[in-house]
């Protein structure tokens, strides 16, 4: 059966009118599906509204530019550019071990478990060489002195002696590795900020931070 030409013209005209209204009002289409991301907050599709994205944690993707975690509905009915971009993180060799930056927030135990799954531990940062390696794998957008990273040290016995997870060595809470203004309470665990001394957190079980892992360089046999 042939389609009714009058009905076809009506439908086409209705579609054009709808597109014109959308354009004039500036209403954006549904936010785009961006690879390796999920939407964390959608304010709507009206001009000025933002949509916020987060990188997929498994496998571990990281934001390529901290500024572009969101897009905005513009007055012309389009979404702002550039879109957020997430890149798969990998291990990089530095000072004879491999380092990896996990940019999404996790509890301390979860971060430790992920590093163990990778065949390593949460990272040591107790020398200038360690700090250089950490800064090598942390994206430059996060060299802000504010983003905090779990590292592999904790006071498991709540006795003021901090044990490094990689080799079980201990050092006292007044070690020069720690911030001189650090408040010390039993049972804390460590975190790091680029350009700062290591610091201690009393809320290991509840706080969420990014984290750093290290592992031995894989030995391949032929």
VOLUM-17227 format. One record per residue (C-alpha): residue in one letter; x, y, z; residue number from 1. Coordinates in steps of 0.5 Angstrom, whole numbers, padded with zeros to 4 digits. Layout:
N
(baza 'A'; (X; Y; Z); NUM)
...
//
This chain:
222
(baza 'X'; (0000; 0000; 0000); 1)
(baza 'X'; (0003; 0007; -0002); 2)
(baza 'X'; (0004; 0012; 0004); 3)
(baza 'X'; (-0001; 0018; 0004); 4)
(baza 'X'; (0003; 0024; 0001); 5)
(baza 'X'; (-0001; 0029; 0006); 6)
(baza 'X'; (0001; 0025; 0012); 7)
(baza 'X'; (0008; 0024; 0010); 8)
(baza 'X'; (0008; 0032; 0009); 9)
(baza 'X'; (0005; 0033; 0016); 10)
(baza 'X'; (0010; 0029; 0019); 11)
(baza 'X'; (0016; 0032; 0016); 12)
(baza 'X'; (0013; 0039; 0017); 13)
(baza 'X'; (0012; 0037; 0024); 14)
(baza 'X'; (0019; 0034; 0025); 15)
(baza 'X'; (0022; 0041; 0022); 16)
(baza 'X'; (0018; 0045; 0027); 17)
(baza 'X'; (0020; 0041; 0033); 18)
(baza 'X'; (0028; 0042; 0030); 19)
(baza 'X'; (0026; 0049; 0030); 20)
(baza 'X'; (0023; 0050; 0037); 21)
(baza 'X'; (0029; 0046; 0040); 22)
(baza 'X'; (0034; 0050; 0036); 23)
(baza 'X'; (0031; 0057; 0038); 24)
(baza 'X'; (0030; 0054; 0045); 25)
(baza 'X'; (0037; 0052; 0046); 26)
(baza 'X'; (0035; 0045; 0049); 27)
(baza 'X'; (0041; 0040; 0048); 28)
(baza 'X'; (0040; 0033; 0046); 29)
(baza 'X'; (0041; 0027; 0051); 30)
(baza 'X'; (0048; 0028; 0053); 31)
(baza 'X'; (0053; 0024; 0049); 32)
(baza 'X'; (0056; 0017; 0051); 33)
(baza 'X'; (0063; 0018; 0052); 34)
(baza 'X'; (0068; 0012; 0052); 35)
(baza 'X'; (0070; 0009; 0058); 36)
(baza 'X'; (0066; 0014; 0062); 37)
(baza 'X'; (0060; 0014; 0066); 38)
(baza 'X'; (0055; 0020; 0068); 39)
(baza 'X'; (0056; 0022; 0075); 40)
(baza 'X'; (0051; 0028; 0075); 41)
(baza 'X'; (0046; 0030; 0070); 42)
(baza 'X'; (0043; 0037; 0071); 43)
(baza 'X'; (0039; 0037; 0065); 44)
(baza 'X'; (0039; 0039; 0057); 45)
(baza 'X'; (0037; 0047; 0058); 46)
(baza 'X'; (0042; 0052; 0056); 47)
(baza 'X'; (0047; 0053; 0062); 48)
(baza 'X'; (0046; 0046; 0065); 49)
(baza 'X'; (0052; 0041; 0066); 50)
(baza 'X'; (0053; 0034; 0065); 51)
(baza 'X'; (0059; 0031; 0069); 52)
(baza 'X'; (0063; 0025; 0068); 53)
(baza 'X'; (0068; 0020; 0071); 54)
(baza 'X'; (0073; 0015; 0068); 55)
(baza 'X'; (0071; 0008; 0069); 56)
(baza 'X'; (0075; 0005; 0075); 57)
(baza 'X'; (0076; -0002; 0072); 58)
(baza 'X'; (0080; -0003; 0068); 59)
(baza 'X'; (0083; 0003; 0071); 60)
(baza 'X'; (0082; 0009; 0066); 61)
(baza 'X'; (0084; 0016; 0068); 62)
(baza 'X'; (0082; 0023; 0066); 63)
(baza 'X'; (0087; 0026; 0061); 64)
(baza 'X'; (0085; 0034; 0063); 65)
(baza 'X'; (0082; 0035; 0070); 66)
(baza 'X'; (0079; 0041; 0067); 67)
(baza 'X'; (0074; 0037; 0062); 68)
(baza 'X'; (0071; 0033; 0067); 69)
(baza 'X'; (0064; 0036; 0065); 70)
(baza 'X'; (0060; 0039; 0059); 71)
(baza 'X'; (0055; 0044; 0058); 72)
(baza 'X'; (0049; 0045; 0054); 73)
(baza 'X'; (0050; 0052; 0050); 74)
(baza 'X'; (0045; 0057; 0048); 75)
(baza 'X'; (0045; 0054; 0041); 76)
(baza 'X'; (0043; 0047; 0043); 77)
(baza 'X'; (0050; 0044; 0043); 78)
(baza 'X'; (0054; 0041; 0048); 79)
(baza 'X'; (0061; 0044; 0049); 80)
(baza 'X'; (0067; 0041; 0047); 81)
(baza 'X'; (0072; 0038; 0048); 82)
(baza 'X'; (0069; 0032; 0051); 83)
(baza 'X'; (0072; 0029; 0057); 84)
(baza 'X'; (0077; 0024; 0055); 85)
(baza 'X'; (0079; 0018; 0059); 86)
(baza 'X'; (0086; 0014; 0058); 87)
(baza 'X'; (0088; 0007; 0060); 88)
(baza 'X'; (0093; 0007; 0066); 89)
(baza 'X'; (0099; 0003; 0065); 90)
(baza 'X'; (0105; 0001; 0069); 91)
(baza 'X'; (0111; 0005; 0068); 92)
(baza 'X'; (0118; 0003; 0070); 93)
(baza 'X'; (0122; 0008; 0074); 94)
(baza 'X'; (0128; 0006; 0079); 95)
(baza 'X'; (0128; -0001; 0078); 96)
(baza 'X'; (0121; -0002; 0079); 97)
(baza 'X'; (0114; -0001; 0076); 98)
(baza 'X'; (0109; 0005; 0078); 99)
(baza 'X'; (0102; 0006; 0077); 100)
(baza 'X'; (0097; 0012; 0078); 101)
(baza 'X'; (0090; 0010; 0080); 102)
(baza 'X'; (0086; 0017; 0079); 103)
(baza 'X'; (0080; 0014; 0082); 104)
(baza 'X'; (0078; 0015; 0089); 105)
(baza 'X'; (0078; 0008; 0093); 106)
(baza 'X'; (0078; 0006; 0101); 107)
(baza 'X'; (0085; 0004; 0103); 108)
(baza 'X'; (0083; -0003; 0104); 109)
(baza 'X'; (0081; -0003; 0097); 110)
(baza 'X'; (0087; 0001; 0094); 111)
(baza 'X'; (0091; -0004; 0098); 112)
(baza 'X'; (0087; -0010; 0095); 113)
(baza 'X'; (0088; -0007; 0088); 114)
(baza 'X'; (0096; -0007; 0088); 115)
(baza 'X'; (0096; -0014; 0091); 116)
(baza 'X'; (0092; -0016; 0085); 117)
(baza 'X'; (0097; -0013; 0080); 118)
(baza 'X'; (0103; -0017; 0084); 119)
(baza 'X'; (0105; -0011; 0088); 120)
(baza 'X'; (0103; -0006; 0094); 121)
(baza 'X'; (0101; 0001; 0095); 122)
(baza 'X'; (0108; 0005; 0093); 123)
(baza 'X'; (0113; 0007; 0098); 124)
(baza 'X'; (0115; 0014; 0098); 125)
(baza 'X'; (0121; 0015; 0103); 126)
(baza 'X'; (0126; 0018; 0098); 127)
(baza 'X'; (0127; 0024; 0093); 128)
(baza 'X'; (0128; 0018; 0088); 129)
(baza 'X'; (0121; 0015; 0090); 130)
(baza 'X'; (0118; 0022; 0089); 131)
(baza 'X'; (0121; 0023; 0082); 132)
(baza 'X'; (0118; 0017; 0080); 133)
(baza 'X'; (0111; 0018; 0083); 134)
(baza 'X'; (0111; 0025; 0080); 135)
(baza 'X'; (0113; 0022; 0073); 136)
(baza 'X'; (0107; 0017; 0073); 137)
(baza 'X'; (0102; 0022; 0076); 138)
(baza 'X'; (0099; 0027; 0071); 139)
(baza 'X'; (0101; 0034; 0071); 140)
(baza 'X'; (0094; 0036; 0071); 141)
(baza 'X'; (0094; 0033; 0078); 142)
(baza 'X'; (0101; 0036; 0081); 143)
(baza 'X'; (0097; 0041; 0084); 144)
(baza 'X'; (0099; 0040; 0091); 145)
(baza 'X'; (0092; 0038; 0093); 146)
(baza 'X'; (0090; 0031; 0090); 147)
(baza 'X'; (0092; 0026; 0095); 148)
(baza 'X'; (0094; 0019; 0094); 149)
(baza 'X'; (0094; 0013; 0099); 150)
(baza 'X'; (0101; 0010; 0100); 151)
(baza 'X'; (0104; 0004; 0103); 152)
(baza 'X'; (0105; 0005; 0110); 153)
(baza 'X'; (0101; 0004; 0116); 154)
(baza 'X'; (0101; 0004; 0124); 155)
(baza 'X'; (0098; -0003; 0124); 156)
(baza 'X'; (0099; -0004; 0131); 157)
(baza 'X'; (0097; 0003; 0133); 158)
(baza 'X'; (0104; 0003; 0137); 159)
(baza 'X'; (0107; 0009; 0133); 160)
(baza 'X'; (0111; 0005; 0129); 161)
(baza 'X'; (0109; 0006; 0121); 162)
(baza 'X'; (0110; 0000; 0117); 163)
(baza 'X'; (0112; 0000; 0110); 164)
(baza 'X'; (0108; -0006; 0106); 165)
(baza 'X'; (0113; -0007; 0101); 166)
(baza 'X'; (0118; -0010; 0106); 167)
(baza 'X'; (0115; -0009; 0113); 168)
(baza 'X'; (0121; -0004; 0115); 169)
(baza 'X'; (0118; 0001; 0120); 170)
(baza 'X'; (0120; 0008; 0122); 171)
(baza 'X'; (0118; 0012; 0127); 172)
(baza 'X'; (0112; 0017; 0127); 173)
(baza 'X'; (0117; 0023; 0128); 174)
(baza 'X'; (0121; 0021; 0121); 175)
(baza 'X'; (0123; 0026; 0117); 176)
(baza 'X'; (0119; 0023; 0111); 177)
(baza 'X'; (0113; 0026; 0115); 178)
(baza 'X'; (0110; 0033; 0115); 179)
(baza 'X'; (0113; 0036; 0121); 180)
(baza 'X'; (0107; 0039; 0123); 181)
(baza 'X'; (0103; 0032; 0123); 182)
(baza 'X'; (0099; 0030; 0128); 183)
(baza 'X'; (0100; 0023; 0130); 184)
(baza 'X'; (0095; 0019; 0133); 185)
(baza 'X'; (0095; 0011; 0133); 186)
(baza 'X'; (0093; 0007; 0127); 187)
(baza 'X'; (0094; 0012; 0122); 188)
(baza 'X'; (0096; 0010; 0115); 189)
(baza 'X'; (0099; 0014; 0110); 190)
(baza 'X'; (0098; 0019; 0104); 191)
(baza 'X'; (0102; 0023; 0099); 192)
(baza 'X'; (0101; 0030; 0095); 193)
(baza 'X'; (0106; 0032; 0090); 194)
(baza 'X'; (0111; 0037; 0093); 195)
(baza 'X'; (0109; 0036; 0100); 196)
(baza 'X'; (0112; 0031; 0106); 197)
(baza 'X'; (0108; 0025; 0107); 198)
(baza 'X'; (0102; 0025; 0111); 199)
(baza 'X'; (0098; 0021; 0116); 200)
(baza 'X'; (0090; 0020; 0116); 201)
(baza 'X'; (0086; 0017; 0122); 202)
(baza 'X'; (0080; 0015; 0117); 203)
(baza 'X'; (0083; 0010; 0113); 204)
(baza 'X'; (0077; 0006; 0113); 205)
(baza 'X'; (0072; 0011; 0111); 206)
(baza 'X'; (0076; 0016; 0107); 207)
(baza 'X'; (0077; 0015; 0099); 208)
(baza 'X'; (0083; 0018; 0095); 209)
(baza 'X'; (0087; 0016; 0089); 210)
(baza 'X'; (0093; 0012; 0090); 211)
(baza 'X'; (0100; 0009; 0087); 212)
(baza 'X'; (0102; 0002; 0086); 213)
(baza 'X'; (0109; -0001; 0085); 214)
(baza 'X'; (0111; -0008; 0083); 215)
(baza 'X'; (0117; -0011; 0081); 216)
(baza 'X'; (0119; -0011; 0074); 217)
(baza 'X'; (0116; -0017; 0070); 218)
(baza 'X'; (0122; -0022; 0069); 219)
(baza 'X'; (0120; -0025; 0062); 220)
(baza 'X'; (0123; -0032; 0060); 221)
(baza 'X'; (0125; -0035; 0053); 222)
//
